[in-house]
Amino acid sequence: MAACAALKDGVRNLAAERISKELLKLLAADDPRAAVRRMADAGVLGVILELPANLGRFDGLTAIESEQLFEADAVLRLAALFPDDQVAALKLGERLRLSNADRDRIVAALAPTPELKSWMSPREIRRAVYRTGQSVFRDRAKLAWAAAPGTAQATQWRGMIALAEGWTPPVLPLTGEDVIKAGAPKGPMVGRILREVEEWWIDHDFLDDRLSAIEKLKAVVQGMVY
């Protein structure tokens, strides 16, 4: 350990791809918490990340994966170590030469909104899933769970993830052609009107009623065009 600490700066001479490959291999272990803590104590982790590591969230995520029988997810564990700063995470991902998919996944997982809480209602969960997508929501829910104090809400977090994975986000039952038929001129206004109606549709918990959506569309067009 003393030798590792003394020679830690030599890590900077390694290829970024080599560093990220070995780091992800380590994070894929069943329980890498002790090794990561030793890396942090020796200063090696600081040389690799060049930013303060979120060890508390990393420990929480690893414990959740073990206790809840989730598959060990090296990329999400790496995201847990990253700071809650999408710009910094993007730069760090690029410096480590992560794949585009892994880098983008980490950046999306660290988005500040929508903020996820264990007590969210099914309606709020569906809204968040619709805005983020199922995979991003799952990542963000696990990170929020890992950062939450205690484990008393484990059932709620687990239920939230199950609901998100079991719900298929619907498609807005209107198109740009519907907007034009309702009397809107072609151009940027079509998009603005669609977004206005979409917000209404989301607020009504993805109302499965095309006729009601058309009536709302007509009202929005009337208010924005005439």
Number of C-alpha atoms within 10 A of each C-alpha: 10 8 8 15 15 12 13 18 14 11 16 11 8 9 11 16 14 12 18 19 14 11 18 17 13 16 22 18 13 14 16 16 18 10 12 20 14 15 19 18 13 19 17 21 20 16 16 21 17 10 15 12 18 16 16 13 22 24 21 24 25 26 16 20 18 14 9 12 9 12 11 18 17 18 18 24 23 20 27 30 20 26 17 16 12 18 12 14 22 18 13 19 23 14 14 20 18 20 13 11 8 16 21 15 17 25 21 20 26 22 15 12 11 15 11 20 16 18 12 15 11 14 14 16 22 24 18 20 23 19 15 18 16 21 16 20 25 19 21 27 22 25 23 22 24 24 17 17 10 10 12 9 15 16 11 15 22 16 14 25 20 12 16 22 15 10 13 13 15 10 10 16 16 15 11 16 11 16 23 15 10 17 15 21 13 12 10 8 17 20 14 12 21 20 12 15 23 20 13 16 19 17 13 11 14 21 15 14 10 12 10 12 20 17 12 17 23 20 13 19 23 13 10 12 11 8
